[in-house]
Amino acid sequence: MSAGQGSTGNVIAAVCSFFIPGLGQLVQGRLLKAIIMFVLAAALWIVWMGWIIHLWSILDAALYKPGN
């Protein structure tokens, strides 16, 4: 079964990333991307720019299509 854009799995992943940047990518099995999102967001929150990575993390999880 393939999960397409907007699927329940992507919605759950986006909600996870809403709470912790990168968690949605981790739920989707994308460990490297999850680490990158989490580290970038954590580093940039220090200078109040982490919200950019936080939003990117949510959108990336929501729009993910396996095989990309």
C-alpha positions in Angstrom: 0.0 0.0 0.0 1.4 3.3 -1.0 0.8 6.5 1.0 0.2 9.4 -1.3 0.3 13.1 -0.6 -2.4 14.1 1.9 -2.7 10.5 3.2 -3.4 9.8 6.8 0.2 8.9 7.4 1.4 12.3 6.0 -1.2 14.1 8.2 0.1 12.3 11.3 3.7 13.0 10.3 2.9 16.7 9.8 1.2 16.9 13.2 4.3 15.2 14.8 6.5 17.8 13.1 4.3 20.5 14.4 5.2 19.5 18.0 8.9 18.6 17.3 10.7 19.5 14.1 11.9 16.4 12.4 9.6 14.0 14.3 7.3 13.6 11.2 10.3 12.7 9.1 11.3 10.1 11.7 7.8 8.6 11.7 8.1 8.3 7.9 11.4 6.4 8.3 13.6 9.3 7.0 16.3 9.4 9.7 18.8 11.6 8.1 16.2 14.2 7.1 14.7 14.1 10.7 18.2 14.8 12.2 18.8 17.6 9.8 15.4 19.2 10.5 15.8 18.9 14.3 19.3 20.2 14.5 18.7 23.1 12.1 15.5 24.1 14.0 17.3 23.9 17.4 20.3 25.9 16.2 18.2 28.6 14.5 15.7 29.0 17.4 18.6 30.5 19.3 18.4 33.5 16.9 14.6 33.3 16.6 14.7 32.0 13.0 13.9 28.4 13.9 10.3 28.9 12.9 11.4 28.8 9.3 12.8 25.3 9.7 9.8 24.3 11.9 7.4 25.2 9.1 9.6 23.6 6.5 9.6 20.4 8.6 5.8 20.4 8.8 5.3 21.0 5.1 8.0 18.4 4.1 6.2 15.8 6.2 2.8 16.7 4.8 3.9 16.7 1.1 6.2 13.7 1.2 5.7 11.1 -1.5 7.7 7.8 -1.1 10.2 7.3 -3.8 11.4 10.9 -3.9 
